[in-house]
Amino acid sequence: MRGSSALAYECDIAVLLNDKFNCVSKVHLAYDPVRAETFRNYAIFSVEKNRGGPGLVDLEFKKDFLYYRFNPIGGIVEERLIDERVYTE
């Protein structure tokens, strides 16, 4: 954006979209390969906030790409996600 620094601002919320198979910790993928294949059918929406209120919320929704959409009934991710590609206890 062009103009003075008065136009500069920080966003209030950011939504990140990832394939569940690519962002679930490798521990879940190694010990249950059958269940790991079902992760390919889900996407994770990570909501990160810049201001007050709960942040760092990870929600999962089933892909329904035959109709170019996600299933609107989702849930909170139960599995541990990758944190900078390193699994920590």
Contacts in CASP RR format, 6 or more apart in sequence:
PFRMAT RR
TARGET T0000
AUTHOR 0000-0000-0000
METHOD contacts of the structure
MODEL  1
MRGSSALAYECDIAVLLNDKFNCVSKVHLAYDPVRAETFRNYAIFSVEKN
RGGPGLVDLEFKKDFLYYRFNPIGGIVEERLIDERVYTE
1 7 0 8 1.000
1 8 0 8 1.000
10 50 0 8 1.000
11 50 0 8 1.000
12 49 0 8 1.000
12 50 0 8 1.000
12 51 0 8 1.000
13 47 0 8 1.000
13 48 0 8 1.000
13 49 0 8 1.000
13 50 0 8 1.000
14 47 0 8 1.000
14 48 0 8 1.000
14 49 0 8 1.000
14 50 0 8 1.000
15 45 0 8 1.000
15 46 0 8 1.000
15 47 0 8 1.000
15 48 0 8 1.000
16 45 0 8 1.000
16 46 0 8 1.000
16 48 0 8 1.000
17 43 0 8 1.000
17 44 0 8 1.000
17 45 0 8 1.000
17 46 0 8 1.000
18 43 0 8 1.000
18 44 0 8 1.000
18 46 0 8 1.000
19 39 0 8 1.000
19 40 0 8 1.000
19 42 0 8 1.000
19 43 0 8 1.000
19 44 0 8 1.000
20 39 0 8 1.000
20 40 0 8 1.000
20 41 0 8 1.000
20 42 0 8 1.000
20 43 0 8 1.000
20 44 0 8 1.000
20 60 0 8 1.000
20 77 0 8 1.000
21 29 0 8 1.000
21 36 0 8 1.000
21 39 0 8 1.000
21 40 0 8 1.000
21 42 0 8 1.000
23 44 0 8 1.000
23 81 0 8 1.000
23 82 0 8 1.000
24 36 0 8 1.000
24 39 0 8 1.000
24 79 0 8 1.000
24 80 0 8 1.000
24 81 0 8 1.000
24 82 0 8 1.000
25 79 0 8 1.000
25 80 0 8 1.000
25 81 0 8 1.000
25 82 0 8 1.000
25 87 0 8 1.000
26 82 0 8 1.000
26 87 0 8 1.000
27 80 0 8 1.000
27 87 0 8 1.000
28 35 0 8 1.000
28 36 0 8 1.000
28 39 0 8 1.000
28 79 0 8 1.000
28 80 0 8 1.000
29 36 0 8 1.000
29 39 0 8 1.000
41 62 0 8 1.000
41 63 0 8 1.000
42 60 0 8 1.000
42 61 0 8 1.000
42 62 0 8 1.000
42 63 0 8 1.000
43 60 0 8 1.000
43 61 0 8 1.000
43 63 0 8 1.000
43 70 0 8 1.000
44 58 0 8 1.000
44 59 0 8 1.000
44 60 0 8 1.000
44 77 0 8 1.000
44 81 0 8 1.000
45 58 0 8 1.000
45 59 0 8 1.000
45 60 0 8 1.000
45 61 0 8 1.000
46 56 0 8 1.000
46 57 0 8 1.000
46 58 0 8 1.000
46 59 0 8 1.000
47 55 0 8 1.000
47 56 0 8 1.000
47 57 0 8 1.000
47 58 0 8 1.000
47 59 0 8 1.000
48 55 0 8 1.000
48 56 0 8 1.000
49 55 0 8 1.000
49 56 0 8 1.000
57 76 0 8 1.000
58 76 0 8 1.000
58 77 0 8 1.000
58 81 0 8 1.000
59 74 0 8 1.000
59 75 0 8 1.000
59 76 0 8 1.000
59 77 0 8 1.000
60 74 0 8 1.000
60 75 0 8 1.000
60 76 0 8 1.000
60 77 0 8 1.000
61 70 0 8 1.000
61 71 0 8 1.000
61 72 0 8 1.000
61 73 0 8 1.000
61 74 0 8 1.000
61 75 0 8 1.000
62 70 0 8 1.000
62 71 0 8 1.000
62 74 0 8 1.000
63 70 0 8 1.000
63 71 0 8 1.000
64 70 0 8 1.000
64 71 0 8 1.000
80 87 0 8 1.000
END
